[in-house]
Amino acid sequence: MPQRVLGMILAGGQGTRLSPLTSKRSKPAVPFGSKYRIIDFALNNFMNSDIFGVYVLIQYKAQSLTEHIQRGWRFGTFLSDYFITLVPAQMYRYEELGPVWYRGTSDAVYQNMHLIDNFDADYVAVFSGDHIYKMNVRHMLEQHIDNRADVTIAAYPMPVGEASRFGVMQVDERMVVTGFQEKPKDPQPMPHNPLMALTSMGNYIFSRKALDELLYSTNQDEGAYDFGQHVLPKALRDGYKICAYDFHKNPIPGQEGDNTYWRDVGTLDAYYEANMDLVAVKPEFDLYNPEWPLRTATEFSSPDKFVHESGDRTGQAFNTIMAGGVIISGGTVRDSVLSRRVRVNSYSSVQRSVILDGCEIGRHSVIRGAIIDKNVRVPPGTQIGVDLEQDRARGFTITDNGIVVVPKSYTF
C-alpha cells in the first residue's frame, strides 16, 4: 500500500531579527521576491513533491499569514487527504496550566499529535516555514525509507564561522549521524574540510513510531520543547537511527547541477541579499523553472507600465523583477525588486532596493540600498540610503551592512 506522508510546517516564529518587517506580521508572512511570501517556498516544496496533506502551525501575529493562505492555498473539497490547514495553538494539552502557546519547535508538533493520529500518517515531514530554497521532499523520503531510518535530517555544509547559528552534526561514511549539537559556540568541522561544518536545515522526516516515542518521552522533561536542543540529542542517546540527507544531491526537475541554494533570511541583511540574488542575469535561485512552479496567492493586478521617453524623464528598468500593477513613470530602476502597485515617478532613481506593495516614490527622489515596507509614500526630492545619519535621525533601521529599512505605512 502507498505510504501516507503528512507535512507539518513550523510557521509560528516571531522573527525579531527581521524587525521592523515583522512588527505587524510573522516571519513566514514577510513578502519576498516581488510577489511571494516566505512561507510560499515551503508550501511549494510539498506541493511539487506530491505531498498534499499539510498542516501549517501558526502563532505570533498570524493574521497576515492566515489571510494569505486562505486566499491563495485552497484545495477543493472532494478529496479529504488534500488540504493545507492553519493550526493555531489550541490548548489540546496542558489543560491544567491554562492557555499554553507553542513553547518550541517540538512542542508545536507535540500539541498537535491528534492531527497525526487522525491522518494515520506513516511518516511525518516537519519543515521550517521561513527559509528560501527548493527541495524535492519525495527524494529525501525515499532515502529515509531505504535507510530504514527513524529520523532523517536535511544537511547543508556551511562555513564554520557561520555554523554556530544552526544545529551541527557529525556523520559516519554512510551519513548516519553520530553527534549533534544545537548552536554550538565552537562548531566541529567536517573531517575532510576543516573550513566547513555540516549543519541542520531544520527539516526533518520522522517515522511515525519514532516521532510518537520521542515526543511523548521528551515532553515529560520540563523545558524540553525543541527538536534541535532536546529531541535529536535524546534520539541519539537512546539509540534511534538518525541519518543525514545531503541537500546538494536533491534533484529538482528542470534544474541542472547540484541543488545548492538555501538561505535562512532571518536577518535584514540576509533578507536583502536573498532578494538581490534574484535580479542577477543568471540567478542561482531560478523563479522561472516551469517544471518546478512557484505558486502564490493570486492578486488581480493591472499590467506593468513604463511611460515617458524624454532625456532624464524616461521610464526604464534594468536587472529588475516586479509584480503586477507597477508603473515606472519617467523614473529609472536598477537591480531592484518591486512588488505590486509600486509607482516610481519622473526623474527618480531606485537602485539595489526592495520596494514592497503600494509604495510611491516621488519625483526627483533617490533610493539606494533600501527596503521600503508596504504603503509608504516617499515625498518628492527625498533621499534614502544616501546619508545614513539623516536616515537614522528619521528613525529608520540601519543594518550592519548599511541597508536602510523604512517601516510599513511610514509617514514623512
C-alpha positions in Angstrom: 0.0 0.0 0.0 1.2 3.6 -0.6 2.9 5.3 2.4 0.9 8.1 4.0 3.0 11.2 4.4 1.9 14.2 6.4 3.6 17.6 6.1 3.8 19.9 9.1 5.3 23.4 8.5 6.6 25.3 11.6 5.4 28.9 10.9 5.0 30.4 14.4 8.3 32.2 14.8 8.4 35.9 15.8 11.3 36.8 13.6 12.6 39.5 15.9 15.8 40.0 13.9 13.7 41.0 10.9 12.1 43.9 12.7 10.6 46.2 11.6 9.4 43.9 8.7 7.9 41.6 11.5 6.4 44.4 13.6 3.0 43.6 12.3 3.4 40.1 10.7 5.1 36.8 11.4 8.4 36.0 9.7 6.9 33.4 7.3 4.4 36.1 6.1 7.1 38.6 5.1 6.9 39.4 1.4 9.7 38.2 -0.8 10.7 38.3 -4.4 8.1 40.8 -5.6 5.0 38.6 -5.4 5.7 35.8 -2.8 5.6 35.4 0.9 8.5 33.4 2.6 6.0 30.6 3.5 5.3 30.0 -0.2 8.6 28.2 -0.7 8.0 25.5 1.9 4.4 25.1 0.6 5.6 24.8 -3.0 8.2 22.2 -1.9 5.5 20.0 -0.5 3.1 20.5 -3.5 5.8 19.9 -6.1 6.7 16.7 -4.2 3.2 15.4 -4.3 2.6 15.8 -0.5 -0.8 17.3 -0.4 -1.8 16.9 3.3 -0.1 19.8 5.1 -0.7 21.5 8.5 0.8 25.0 9.0 1.4 25.6 12.7 1.0 29.3 13.3 1.3 31.5 16.4 2.6 35.1 16.6 1.0 37.9 14.6 -0.6 35.4 12.3 -3.4 37.5 10.7 -1.4 38.4 7.5 -0.2 34.8 7.1 -3.7 33.4 7.7 -5.2 35.7 5.1 -2.5 34.8 2.6 -3.0 31.1 2.9 -6.8 31.2 3.0 -6.8 33.4 -0.1 -4.3 31.5 -2.2 -3.7 28.0 -0.9 -7.0 26.2 -1.0 -7.9 22.8 -2.5 -11.3 21.6 -3.5 -13.5 19.6 -1.1 -13.8 16.2 -2.7 -10.5 14.6 -1.5 -10.2 14.6 2.2 -6.4 13.9 2.2 -5.7 17.1 0.1 -5.6 20.1 2.4 -3.5 23.0 3.6 -4.8 23.8 7.1 -3.8 26.5 9.5 -3.3 25.3 13.1 -3.0 27.9 15.9 -2.2 26.8 19.4 -5.5 25.2 20.6 -4.6 24.0 24.1 -5.1 20.3 23.4 -2.5 19.6 26.1 -1.5 21.1 29.5 -5.1 21.9 30.4 -4.1 22.1 34.0 -1.8 25.0 33.2 -4.4 27.1 31.4 -3.7 28.6 28.0 -0.3 27.5 26.7 1.2 28.6 23.4 3.7 26.6 21.5 6.8 26.7 23.6 9.3 25.4 21.0 9.5 23.5 17.7 8.9 20.0 19.1 6.2 21.3 21.5 4.3 22.7 18.5 4.1 19.2 17.0 3.5 17.5 20.4 0.5 19.7 21.0 -1.0 18.5 17.7 -0.3 14.8 17.8 -4.0 14.2 17.4 -3.7 15.6 13.9 -1.1 13.0 13.0 -3.3 10.3 14.5 -6.3 11.5 12.6 -4.3 11.4 9.3 -2.9 8.0 10.2 0.5 9.0 8.9 3.3 6.5 8.3 5.8 9.4 8.0 5.8 13.0 9.1 7.8 15.7 7.4 8.4 18.5 9.8 9.8 21.5 7.9 10.6 25.1 8.7 8.5 27.7 7.1 10.9 30.6 6.9 13.7 29.7 4.5 14.2 30.3 0.8 15.0 27.1 -1.2 13.7 24.4 -3.4 13.6 20.8 -2.2 12.2 17.6 -3.6 10.9 16.2 -0.4 10.0 12.8 -2.0 13.7 12.1 -2.7 14.5 12.7 0.9 11.7 10.4 1.9 12.9 7.7 -0.4 16.3 7.8 1.2 14.7 7.8 4.7 12.8 4.6 3.8 15.8 2.9 2.1 18.0 3.6 5.1 15.3 2.3 7.5 15.9 5.4 9.5 13.9 6.7 12.5 14.8 10.3 11.7 16.4 11.9 8.7 17.8 15.5 8.9 18.3 17.6 5.8 22.0 18.7 5.9 23.8 21.6 4.4 27.6 22.3 4.6 28.3 25.8 5.9 31.4 27.8 6.8 32.5 27.1 10.3 32.3 30.8 11.2 28.5 30.9 10.4 27.5 27.4 11.7 27.0 28.4 15.3 23.6 29.8 14.4 22.4 26.2 13.5 22.4 22.7 14.6 25.7 21.0 13.7 26.0 17.2 13.2 28.7 14.6 12.7 28.2 11.6 10.5 30.0 8.4 9.5 30.8 7.3 6.0 27.2 6.1 5.5 25.7 9.5 6.5 24.5 8.1 9.8 24.5 10.8 12.4 26.9 10.1 15.3 26.8 13.5 17.0 24.6 16.6 17.2 25.0 20.0 18.9 22.4 22.7 18.7 24.0 26.1 18.0 27.5 25.3 19.4 29.9 28.1 20.2 32.7 26.2 18.5 31.2 24.1 15.7 33.1 20.9 14.9 34.3 21.0 11.2 33.8 18.2 8.7 36.6 15.6 8.8 37.8 16.3 5.2 37.1 20.0 5.2 38.2 22.0 8.2 36.6 25.2 6.9 33.1 23.7 6.7 30.6 22.3 9.2 27.6 20.1 8.4 24.6 22.0 9.6 20.9 21.1 10.0 18.4 22.9 7.8 15.7 22.4 10.4 13.9 20.0 8.0 13.1 16.5 9.4 11.4 13.3 8.3 10.3 11.1 11.2 9.0 7.6 11.0 5.7 7.7 12.9 6.6 5.3 15.7 9.8 7.1 16.5 8.1 10.5 16.5 5.5 9.3 18.9 8.0 7.8 21.3 10.4 10.7 21.2 7.8 13.5 21.7 6.0 11.7 24.4 9.2 10.9 26.3 10.9 14.2 25.7 8.0 16.3 26.8 8.0 14.6 30.2 11.0 16.8 31.0 10.2 20.4 31.9 11.6 22.8 29.4 12.4 20.2 26.7 10.5 21.7 23.8 12.9 22.0 20.9 13.8 19.4 18.2 17.5 20.6 17.9 18.2 21.2 21.5 16.3 18.3 23.1 14.6 15.7 20.8 17.5 14.9 18.5 20.2 14.6 21.3 17.8 12.3 23.1 17.2 10.2 20.0 21.0 9.8 19.7 21.4 8.8 23.4 18.5 6.3 23.1 19.9 4.6 20.0 17.5 5.7 17.3 18.9 5.6 13.8 19.3 9.2 12.6 20.6 9.8 9.0 21.7 13.0 7.3 20.4 13.8 3.9 22.7 15.7 1.6 20.7 18.6 0.3 23.2 19.2 -2.5 22.2 15.9 -4.1 18.5 16.8 -4.0 17.2 16.6 -7.7 14.9 19.4 -8.9 13.2 18.7 -12.2 14.2 21.1 -14.9 17.3 22.2 -12.9 20.9 21.2 -13.9 23.7 20.6 -11.4 23.7 20.4 -7.7 20.9 21.9 -5.6 22.9 24.4 -3.6 20.7 27.4 -2.8 19.3 27.6 0.7 19.0 30.9 2.6 17.9 31.5 6.1 16.5 35.0 5.8 16.5 35.6 9.5 18.2 38.9 9.5 17.5 42.1 7.5 20.9 41.8 5.7 20.2 38.2 4.8 16.7 39.0 3.6 18.0 41.9 1.4 20.8 39.8 -0.1 18.4 37.0 -1.0 16.2 39.4 -2.8 19.2 40.8 -4.6 20.2 37.3 -5.7 17.0 37.2 -7.8 18.0 40.1 -10.1 21.2 38.5 -11.4 21.3 37.8 -15.1 21.6 34.0 -14.2 20.4 33.8 -10.7 21.3 30.7 -8.6 17.7 30.6 -7.4 15.6 30.4 -10.5 12.0 31.6 -10.3 11.3 30.6 -13.9 11.5 26.8 -14.0 8.3 25.5 -15.5 9.0 22.0 -14.1 9.1 23.4 -10.5 6.3 26.0 -10.5 6.3 28.5 -7.6 2.8 29.3 -6.7 1.4 32.1 -4.5 -1.8 33.8 -3.8 -3.2 35.3 -6.9 -4.0 39.0 -6.9 -5.6 40.6 -10.0 -3.3 43.5 -10.8 -3.1 45.8 -13.7 -0.3 45.3 -16.3 3.1 46.8 -15.6 3.6 50.1 -17.4 6.7 52.1 -18.5 5.9 55.7 -19.6 7.7 58.8 -20.8 10.8 58.8 -23.1 12.4 62.2 -23.0 16.0 62.6 -21.8 16.2 62.2 -18.0 12.5 61.7 -17.9 12.4 58.1 -19.3 10.6 55.2 -17.6 13.1 52.4 -17.6 14.3 49.4 -15.5 17.4 47.2 -15.7 18.1 43.9 -14.0 14.9 44.2 -12.0 11.9 42.0 -11.2 8.5 43.3 -10.5 5.0 42.1 -9.8 1.8 43.4 -11.4 0.5 46.9 -11.4 3.9 48.6 -11.3 4.2 52.0 -13.1 7.6 53.4 -13.9 6.6 56.9 -14.8 9.7 58.6 -16.1 12.0 57.2 -13.4 14.9 54.7 -13.5 15.1 51.5 -11.6 18.2 49.3 -11.4 19.0 46.0 -9.7 15.8 46.1 -7.6 12.8 44.1 -6.6 9.4 45.9 -6.9 6.2 44.5 -5.5 2.6 45.1 -6.6 1.3 48.6 -7.4 4.6 50.4 -6.9 4.9 53.7 -8.7 8.2 55.4 -9.5 7.7 59.0 -10.6 9.6 61.2 -13.0 13.4 61.9 -12.6 13.6 59.5 -9.6 16.3 56.8 -9.2 15.8 53.5 -7.4 19.0 51.4 -7.1 19.5 48.0 -5.4 16.4 48.3 -3.3 13.4 46.2 -2.3 10.1 48.1 -2.5 7.0 46.4 -1.2 3.3 46.7 -2.2 1.6 50.0 -2.7 4.7 52.3 -2.3 5.1 55.5 -4.3 8.4 57.2 -5.0 8.0 60.9 -5.5 9.7 62.9 -8.3 13.4 63.7 -8.1 13.9 61.1 -5.3 16.9 58.9 -4.9 16.6 55.4 -3.2 19.7 53.4 -2.7 20.3 50.2 -0.8 16.9 50.3 0.9 14.0 48.1 2.0 10.7 50.0 2.0 7.8 48.2 3.5 4.2 48.5 2.2 2.2 51.6 1.6 4.9 54.2 2.0 4.6 57.5 0.1 8.1 58.9 -0.4 7.8 62.7 -0.9 9.3 64.4 -4.0 13.0 65.1 -3.6 13.6 62.6 -0.8 16.9 60.7 -0.5 17.1 57.3 1.3 20.3 55.4 1.6 22.4 58.4 0.6 23.0 60.0 4.0 22.8 57.3 6.7 22.9 59.8 9.5 19.9 61.6 8.1 18.1 58.2 7.7 19.0 57.3 11.3 17.6 60.7 12.5 14.3 59.8 10.8 14.1 56.6 13.0 14.8 54.2 10.2 16.6 50.9 11.0 20.2 50.8 9.5 21.6 47.2 9.2 25.2 46.2 9.8 25.8 46.4 6.0 24.2 49.9 5.7 20.8 48.9 4.3 18.1 51.3 5.3 14.7 49.9 6.3 11.6 52.0 6.2 8.7 50.6 8.2 5.2 49.9 6.9 3.0 52.9 6.3 5.7 55.3 7.5 4.7 59.0 7.2 7.4 61.5 6.3 
